[in-house]
Amino acid sequence: MNTAPTWPTGRRQFLAGAGAIGAGALMSGCVTSSSSDAGSTSQSSGGSATLQSNLSSPQAKTAMEDLVAAYNKRGGAKARLNTVASETFRTQLPTYLTSANPPDLLTWYPGSVADAYAKKGLLLDVSDIWTKGELAEYPDALKKLCSDSSGAKVFVPAGYYWWGMFYKKSNFAKWGVQEPKTWDDFIALCKTLKSKGVAPIGLGAGGDTAWVASAWFDYLNIRINGAQYHRDLLAGRHSFDDPQVHKVFDKWAEVLPYFDPNGTALAFQDATTAMLSNRTGMMLIGTFFADAAPKDQLDDIDFFRFPIIDPSIPVAEEGPTDGYFASAHTSHKEQTLDLMSYLATAEAQEIYLKGSSGTSLPSNPKAKDSGTPLVKKGRALIENAAEVTQFFNRDSSDALQPTADTALTKFLAKPKEINSILTAWQRDAQKIWSQ
């Protein structure tokens, strides 16, 4: 196990900005829809708090089961876990929160996403537990991130992770290639892999995971126009058909010939399998993908930072935070608050890391991460970033994500129609912003 996390200046400065905060990728993959110790989304009996989880990838699901089991062994309040396939969870979340008999506690994101639900009166104010126990020792950056726009705390963070260009070390060695640093290096790498009969870039934007393509938009935008422009764009202060946004797609078009032709046909879990099976060379993805990968392959996985395009632009990275918020209409408030307090402890977060792939970083400042070389490299990536963004929907809203899914999949299919695609995207986004 490694030492407890520190919060880098760049990350702290980013999180401290209320207008900049939004909590891509989703927390884990849509592998199965199943439950543990609860068969539905209804309130559980006997005074137990129901935890509705979208962590459905095999290792993540097991880790959540271990976590709830450990909580229940402590005596006192009890919890019941209900695991729902990630994509089902995402589409049903508004229904969960507005139902007459909602789950007590749910996995999701802080920042602008949580604030949108809080403004509708759907989230429980949990400010009181933030003054006690281990939550009281969390850094101010996280306290700010977990507050709504009124200042009330509505979220408890569990961990954060990073995005990068992941690949197999054994494949790069076999192919005689190295990690690129610049965009030109990246293009050269793609050409080399293609010459060897390998699809250089896997995507995973098929099925129910079209949102994965947003990572490419996010990274190209923060590399070309910078993190502040990116956040302002997603907040509606710029237009998706601005010239600056056209530059993003001009650059993206340079690498489209190197994408896996099945990129928009395979969900990210299948794209992960393609990379691990040596059918693709690399993939821009968050570390959550490892929860769907065989553990015996994790030691062969490495990543590199998304290539620098304009050296004058401060380097930003995607570092999403995940955790829990509670329904304002819970009928088990006391039990729910007790469970949330436990989930914030170093003990709880270390239990989760041990049961999962261990590729995320704990939020608790006293919790230890897995200490693997991959995790150390990921921590350094985030801590050395000038700024940290979250992901498209987390920096904007869940409501805006479908507009990106539509625009980006159209671009991948018909890149020459980019002008009309961006015009339509702006029109669709404006409808969301004006609500």
N, C-alpha and C positions, 0 to 999 in steps of 0.2 A: 504493500500500500504506500501511496505517496504522501507528501505533506499536504496540509490543508491549502485551499486556493487563496490567492490574493486577488484583489480587484485592480486591474491596471488603470492607469490614468486615463487612457483613451476610452476604455469601456465605462469608467466611472463618469467621465464628462458626458458621454453619450446618454447614459441612463438617467443622469440628473436633469436632462432637458425634457420637460413634460410634453412639449409639442413633438419631440423627436421619438418618443417611445411608442413602439408597437410591439407586442410580443410576437422553410420552409417547408420549411417543410414541416409536415405534420410529425407528431411525436413518434409514431412507429407505423409499421406496415399493415395493410388490410390483408391478413392472412386467413383468419377464421373469425366466425362470429360465435362466441360461446360465453358461458358464464361460470363463475366459481362461487359457490355458496349463495347464489341468488339466481333465480330463473327469469327475472324480468326487470323492467325499470321501475317497478312499483316500490313503495316504501316497504322495507323489511319489517318483520314482526319482532316482538320482544325487546323493543327499544334499541335495536342495532342501527347504526348509521350505514346507509347504502353508498358505496363508492362506485360510481359509474366510470369505467376506464376504457379508453381507446387504445391502450397498449396491448395490441393483439398479436404482434409477432411472437413466435414461440418463446424466445428467451425473455422478452419483456413481460409477457403474460406470466411466465413462471416466477419472475422476480416480483411482480405485484402480488402473486399468491403467497410468496414467502413473506412479503412485507405485512400483509394483512394477518397472516398466521402469527407472526411475531407480536403484532399489536394485541391480538386477542389473547395471547398467552400472558399478558401483563396483568390481567385481572381488571375489573372495572368495566368501563364502556366497551362495547363490542362493535365490530364492523363487518359488513358483508360486501364482497366484491362482485361486481357484474361487469364482465368483459365483453365489449362490442367491437366488431370489426371497424377499423379506423375510419374508412370512408363512409360507412353507415353512420357511425358516431358523428362525423363532421356534418352530414346533411340533416341529421336528426337533432342536433344540439339545440336549436331554437325551440323545437317541440318539447324536448326534455325540460327546458327551463320555464316554459310557459304552461306546462301541464298542471292539472289540478293536484296531481300526486307525484311530484318530481323526485328524482334521485336527490339524496342529501348533498353529496359531494361529487364533483366531476373533474376529470383531468382536462386541462386546456392551457391557455396562454394568458400572460398578464398584458399590461400596456393598453394600447388603443382597443384591442379586441375585447378585453374584460371591461374596459370603460364603457364601450358601446352597450353591453348588456347591463351594466350598473346603472346607466342613465335611464334605462327602462324599468328600473326597480326590480330586477331579476336576481341580483346577487346579494348575498348576506354580508353585512358589514362585520368584518372580523378584526377591527382595530384593537379590540381589547386584548386578544391573545398575542399581539405584536409587542405588548409592554411586559410580557412575562417570559420566563424560561429562555430557551435558546434563541427564539425569534428576536428577543430584545437585543441580542448581540449581533444581529445581521447588519451589514454595512448600509449606510444611508442610500447608496445607489439602488439597492434592492428594495428598500422601504419605499422609495419613490416609484420604482417600477411597478410595485404591487398595490399602488394607490389609484383610486379613480380620480376624475377631474375635480371632485369636491374635496379631495384630501382623505377620504375614508379608505382604509385598507380592505381590499376585497379579494386578495389572492395570497397564497402561500407558495413560494417557489421550491422546486425539488432539485433542479439541475439545469445546466445549459450545455450546449454542444457546438460543434463547428461544422462548417461545410468546406469541402475541398475537392480537388481532382484526385479521386482514389484509383489505385491500380494495384496489381500484384507485383511484388518485388522480384519474384522468380521470373515473371514474364519480361520485365524490363531488362533483367540480366541476360535472359535468353535472346532477346531481340537486340541487345547491345545498345540500348538507349538510356538516356538520363533525364532527370526532371528538368523541365524547361523553366527559365526565369522570366523571359520576355515573351511578348506576343509572337515575334518572329521565330523565337526558339520553339514555341508551341506549334506554329504552322509547320516548321521543319520536322518536328516529331510526328505530327499527323501524316505528313508525306511519307516518312520512313515506314510507319506502321502500315499504311495502305499498300506500300510497295511489297510488303511481306504477306499480303493477303488477309490482313486483320482489319476489321472495322475499327478505326481509331477511337471513336467517341460513342459510348453508350448513352442513352437518354432516359428511358423509362417513363415517358409521358403518355402511355397508352392506358386503356382501361379506365379505372377511376382515379388515376394519379397524374392527370394532365398538369396539375399544379407544379410538378417537378420542373417543367420548362421555365417556370418563373425564376428559378435560380440563375439561369443563363441571362435573363433580362436584368435581374438584380445586379449580378456581378459585372456585366458589361456596362451598365449604367453607372455604378459606383467607381469603376475603373476609368471611364471616359469623362463623366460629368461630376463625379464626386458624391459623397454620402449625403450632404445637405441638399443638393439638387434632387437626389433620389427621394428623400423623405418629403421634400416640398411637392414633388410631382405626385406622389401617392396621396398627399393630403389635398390635392386639387389646386395647388398654387401655380402649377404649370400645366400645359396641355400635352396629351399623348401624341399629338401631331406636330409638336414643336420641332424645329430643326435639330435641336440637341438629341431628341429621341430618335430621329432618323439616323443620326450618326451611330447610335447603338445597333441598329439593324443593318447598317452598312458593314459594320465590323463583324456582326454575327454571320452575315452572308459569306464572309471569307472562309468560314470553317464548315459551312453546311455540307460541302462535298465529302467531309470526313465523318459525318454522323452515321451511325448505324441506320440502314434503310428501314429497320423495324422499330426505330425510336419512338414513333407515336402509335405503335401497335402493342408494345410490351409495357406492362405496368412496372414500376420501379423494382419490385421484387424479382420479376423475371429478367429485367435488365441486369440486376445484381448477379443472378445466376449466369447470365451470358458472360459477364466479366470474369467471374470466378471459374467459368468453364473455358476461358481463353478465347472466346468468340469476339470479344471487344477488348480494346486496350485500356480504357480508362473511363471514368464516369464522374460528373459533377453531382455530388450527393452529400447529404448530412450523415453524421455517424450513426443515426438510427438504422441505417440499412444493415448494419452489422448484426442487429438482433434477428435478422432473417437469414444470416449466413452461418454455416457450420463453424462451431468454435475452433475446430482444429485448423481452420484456414486463417484465423485472425492474425496469427504471427506473420503471415505472408502479405498482409495488407499494409500499404503505405499510402501517402497522399502528398501532393504538392499544392502550394498556394495558387489560386487562380492567377494567371500571368498578368504582369504589369503591362499596361498599354501606354499610359501617359505618365512618365516619372514625376511630373509636376503635381499630380493629383495625390493628396494624402491617402495612404493605403488603408482601406476599410475592409472589414471581414464580416461575414454573416455569423452571428453567434446567438441563436435563439435560446430563450429561457422557457422552461416548461414547469408545470406544477398543478395547482388545484384551486378551484373556486367552489363556493357552496351556494345552493339555491336559497333565495330569500324566503322561500315558502316551505323550507324544511320543517317537519314536525318533530325532528330530533336535534334541536339546536345544540343542546348541551353535549350530546355525544359527538356531533359533527365538529364542534370546536375542539373537543378533546382529541379527536382523530387528526384534525389539521395540525394541532400543536405537535403531535407525535411525528407526523410526516415531515415536519421541519427540522427534526433532530438529526444530529450526526449519525446516530445509530440507525435510524430508518433509512437514510440516504445511502449509507454504506451497505445495508442489507440489499437494497435495490441494485446497486452497482455489482455486488457479488453474484447475484442471480442472473443479471442481464449480461450483455456482451461486455459491459464495463468500459464502454467508449465515451460515456458522457462525463461531465464534471459536476460535482455536487455544489449546491447553492450554499449550504451551511459552511460558514468560514472555518469551522473546526473539523469538518468531515474530510476523510482521506479519499483520494481517487485511487484508481486501480494501479497507478504507477508504471504502466507499460510504456515502452518507447513511443508507441503511437499516441497515447494520451499526453505524454510529456510534450510531444511535438505539437499536438493540438492546443494544449494550454498556452504554449509559447506563441502560437499563431494569434490567438485572441488577445493575449496580454501585450503583445508588441504592436497591435493594430492602432492606428491613429484614431479610428472611430469604429464602432460596431453597429451594424444594422441587424435586423431580426430576420425577416423574410417578407415577401410581398404582402401577404394578407395580414401579417403581424404588424407591419409598418403602416398598413392602411386599414383594412377591415375584412372580415369574412365575406361581407357582401360584395366587395370589389374583386375578390379572387376569380369568380366565374368570368368576369370581363377579360381578365388576363388569359385565362384558359382558352377562351374562344379566339382571341386575337393571336396568341402565340402559336396555337396549333394550325391556324390558317396560314400564318407566316411560314411555318415549317413545311407546309404542303405547297404553298404558292408564293414564294418570296418576292416574285416580281410584282405582286399586287400589294406591296407594302403601303403605298399611299392610301388606297381605299381602306385597307385594314386599320391603319392608325386613325383615319377619320372616323370610322365606325367605333373604334375603341374609345375615342374621346367622347363620342355621343353617348355610348353606353355608360361610361364612367361618370359623366355629368349627371345622369339620372340618379346614380347612387349618391353622389356628393350633394345633390339638391334635396335629398329626402330629409 
